[in-house]
Amino acid sequence: MSPLEETLLRLGTAADRLSFVAWPRHRAVPAPRLIRQRAELAGAVEAFGRSVGTRDGAVAASLFGQAWTVSATRAAIACLSGERRVPDVAAANSVLLIDATGRPAGVMLKAPRFVAVAGDRAASDPSAEVVPDTDALFAWTRRQLFDRHLGPLVDALHDLVPVGRRLLWGNVAAACAGGFAALSGTAIDPERLMADAAALLDSDDAPTCGLAQLFPVEHAGGTRLFVRRETCCLFYRLPDAPPWCLSCRLLSEPERLRRITLRLEAATA
């Protein structure tokens, strides 16, 4: 078993959106092809829109891109914070897995490549790229996620329908921040998660800088992390959708905290 497979196994459900094999009943599409082929991307966005009940191309593209981002980043973020080993989920190494409803659900790696910090025993593995320190690790992760995967996706969706790049990058930021938030309540220290999120998302050269933040909420003797975003994902335009998401920048802080408290109490009841 490779060091990357060992990491994914130890992380369990936190990394279950990443696979080395195609999933049954899921359509497997090479990420670069879907990004480059306008007609195929348009068909995928339209199918996703039908599944969530909208014919609004901007809404469908926004939420499709957000689901794609979760699929591509969730396991990478768990690996980054959990073990400082990050799978190479650049588009060139990724196959998008799409479920029967048209929703991006996960990513299959073409090759088990990953990055490790010098001194990690995994650095000797033939599939490893070695960087000197954690700063270089975060820079590598930004490059593979943003420059070589999600940036081309943002450009493709922007060119496909009338939806702004800032909105799409806001979705990327919120989805990535949500990946760190999902790890709160695990063995990973919340302060480390907040610091890691800031290091990944708020670098001066990151297109996600300032678009989403994590904040802590104390509950039942523990700390859980939640996301506050600076852009709208357009979810409110779906049929029967609430006017504000929990992370919405238009939601008042007292109301946000009230909803969070209700959710946490329901989860621990």
C-alpha positions in Angstrom: 0.0 0.0 0.0 1.4 3.4 -1.0 1.9 6.2 1.6 -1.0 8.1 0.1 -3.3 5.1 0.3 -2.3 4.7 4.0 -3.1 8.4 4.6 -6.5 8.1 3.0 -7.3 5.0 5.0 -6.4 6.6 8.3 -8.5 9.7 7.4 -11.5 7.5 6.7 -14.7 9.4 5.7 -12.9 12.7 5.7 -11.2 11.6 2.5 -13.9 9.4 1.0 -14.4 11.7 -2.1 -11.1 10.6 -3.5 -10.6 7.3 -5.2 -8.2 5.3 -7.2 -11.0 3.4 -9.1 -14.2 4.5 -10.7 -17.4 4.2 -8.6 -20.3 1.9 -9.8 -23.1 3.9 -11.3 -21.1 7.0 -11.6 -20.0 8.6 -14.9 -16.2 9.1 -15.0 -15.1 12.1 -17.1 -11.5 13.4 -17.3 -11.5 16.8 -15.7 -9.5 18.5 -18.5 -11.8 17.3 -21.2 -14.9 18.6 -19.4 -13.3 21.9 -18.7 -12.1 22.3 -22.3 -15.1 21.0 -24.2 -17.7 23.7 -24.1 -20.6 21.6 -25.4 -19.9 18.8 -22.9 -19.6 21.2 -20.0 -22.8 23.0 -21.0 -24.6 19.6 -21.1 -23.3 18.7 -17.7 -24.3 22.0 -16.2 -27.8 21.8 -17.7 -28.3 18.2 -16.4 -27.2 19.3 -13.0 -29.6 22.3 -13.2 -32.5 20.0 -14.0 -31.7 17.8 -11.0 -31.8 20.7 -8.6 -34.9 22.3 -10.2 -33.6 25.3 -12.1 -33.3 26.4 -15.7 -31.3 29.5 -14.7 -27.9 28.9 -16.3 -26.1 31.1 -13.8 -27.5 29.3 -10.8 -26.8 25.9 -12.3 -23.2 26.8 -13.2 -22.6 28.3 -9.7 -23.8 25.3 -7.8 -22.3 22.8 -10.3 -18.9 24.5 -9.9 -19.3 24.5 -6.1 -20.1 20.8 -6.0 -17.1 20.1 -8.3 -14.9 22.1 -5.9 -16.0 20.0 -3.0 -15.3 16.9 -4.9 -11.8 18.0 -5.9 -10.7 19.6 -2.6 -12.3 17.8 0.3 -9.9 14.9 0.6 -6.9 17.1 -0.3 -7.7 19.4 2.6 -8.1 16.5 5.0 -4.7 15.2 3.9 -3.2 18.6 4.2 -4.3 19.3 7.7 -4.3 15.7 8.9 -0.9 14.4 7.7 0.8 17.1 5.7 0.7 14.8 2.6 -1.5 16.1 -0.3 -2.7 14.1 -3.3 -2.1 15.7 -6.7 -5.6 16.7 -7.7 -4.5 19.0 -10.6 -7.0 18.6 -13.4 -4.5 16.7 -15.5 -4.4 14.0 -12.8 -8.2 14.0 -12.0 -11.2 12.2 -13.4 -14.5 13.7 -12.2 -17.1 11.2 -10.9 -20.7 12.3 -11.6 -23.6 10.6 -9.9 -27.0 9.7 -11.5 -28.5 13.1 -10.7 -25.7 14.9 -12.6 -23.9 16.1 -9.4 -20.1 15.9 -9.1 -19.6 13.5 -6.2 -15.9 12.7 -6.2 -12.6 12.5 -8.0 -10.5 9.5 -9.2 -6.8 10.0 -9.5 -5.1 8.9 -12.7 -1.8 8.4 -10.8 -1.2 8.1 -7.1 1.0 11.2 -7.0 1.3 13.3 -3.9 3.5 15.9 -2.2 5.3 15.4 1.1 7.6 17.5 3.3 11.3 16.7 3.5 11.8 14.4 6.5 8.5 12.6 6.1 9.2 8.9 5.6 6.8 9.0 2.6 9.3 11.3 0.8 11.2 8.3 -0.4 8.2 6.9 -2.3 8.5 7.1 -6.1 5.1 8.8 -6.4 6.1 11.6 -4.0 7.2 15.1 -4.9 9.2 16.5 -2.0 9.1 20.2 -0.8 11.3 21.6 1.9 8.8 22.9 4.4 5.1 23.6 5.2 5.2 27.0 3.5 6.2 25.2 0.3 3.6 22.6 0.9 0.8 25.1 1.0 2.1 26.9 -2.1 2.2 23.6 -3.9 -1.4 22.8 -2.9 -2.6 26.3 -4.0 -0.9 25.8 -7.4 -2.4 22.3 -8.0 -5.8 23.2 -6.7 -6.3 26.7 -8.0 -3.9 27.3 -10.9 -4.1 23.8 -12.4 -7.6 22.8 -11.7 -10.2 25.2 -10.3 -8.9 28.3 -12.1 -9.5 26.8 -15.6 -12.9 25.6 -14.3 -13.8 29.1 -13.1 -12.8 30.6 -16.5 -14.8 27.9 -18.4 -18.0 28.5 -16.3 -17.6 32.2 -16.6 -17.4 31.9 -20.4 -20.3 29.5 -20.6 -23.0 31.6 -18.8 -23.4 35.1 -17.3 -21.8 34.4 -13.9 -19.0 36.4 -12.4 -15.5 35.2 -11.7 -15.6 36.7 -8.2 -18.8 34.8 -7.4 -17.2 31.5 -8.7 -14.0 32.1 -6.7 -16.2 32.9 -3.7 -17.7 29.4 -4.1 -14.2 27.9 -4.3 -13.2 29.7 -1.1 -16.4 28.7 0.8 -16.1 25.1 -0.3 -12.5 24.9 0.7 -13.2 26.6 4.1 -16.0 24.1 4.5 -13.5 21.3 4.0 -11.5 22.6 7.0 -14.7 23.2 9.0 -15.8 19.6 8.4 -12.7 18.4 10.2 -13.6 20.2 13.4 -14.7 17.7 16.0 -12.0 15.3 14.8 -8.6 14.8 16.5 -7.2 17.8 14.5 -7.0 20.9 16.7 -9.4 23.7 15.6 -6.8 26.4 15.9 -4.6 24.4 13.5 -7.5 24.1 11.1 -8.2 27.8 11.2 -4.5 28.6 10.7 -4.3 26.1 7.8 -7.4 27.5 6.1 -5.9 31.0 6.3 -2.6 29.8 5.0 -4.2 28.1 2.0 -6.9 30.6 1.1 -5.6 34.1 2.2 -2.2 34.2 0.7 -1.8 37.6 -1.1 -1.5 35.8 -4.5 -4.5 33.5 -3.9 -7.7 34.1 -5.9 -9.7 33.1 -2.8 -8.1 35.8 -0.6 -10.7 37.4 1.7 -13.7 35.5 0.2 -14.4 33.2 3.1 -13.5 32.9 6.7 -13.7 30.3 9.5 -15.0 31.1 12.9 -15.2 29.0 16.1 -18.4 28.2 18.1 -18.1 26.6 21.5 -20.6 23.8 22.2 -20.8 21.0 24.7 -17.2 21.4 25.8 -15.8 21.4 22.3 -15.1 23.8 19.4 -16.8 23.5 16.0 -15.9 25.7 13.0 -18.3 27.4 10.6 -17.9 29.4 7.4 -18.8 33.0 6.7 -18.6 33.9 3.1 -18.4 37.2 1.2 -20.1 36.3 -2.0 -23.5 34.7 -2.9 -23.7 31.2 -4.4 -27.2 31.9 -5.8 -28.7 28.9 -3.9 -31.6 31.1 -2.8 -32.9 31.1 -6.4 -33.7 27.4 -6.2 -37.3 26.4 -5.7 -38.2 26.4 -1.9 -34.7 27.4 -0.9 -34.3 29.6 2.2 -33.5 33.2 1.6 -30.1 32.9 3.3 -27.6 30.0 3.7 -26.0 29.5 7.1 -22.7 31.0 5.7 -24.4 33.9 3.9 -22.8 37.3 4.3 -26.3 38.9 4.5 -27.3 36.8 7.5 -27.0 38.8 10.8 -24.5 37.4 13.2 -27.1 36.9 16.0 -29.3 34.9 13.6 -26.3 32.9 12.3 -25.4 32.0 15.8 -29.0 31.1 16.7 -29.2 28.7 13.7 -25.8 27.2 14.5 -26.8 26.6 18.1 -30.0 24.9 17.0 -28.1 22.6 14.5 -25.5 21.7 17.2 -28.2 20.9 19.8 -30.1 18.8 17.3 -26.9 16.9 16.4 -26.1 16.1 20.1 -29.7 15.4 21.2 
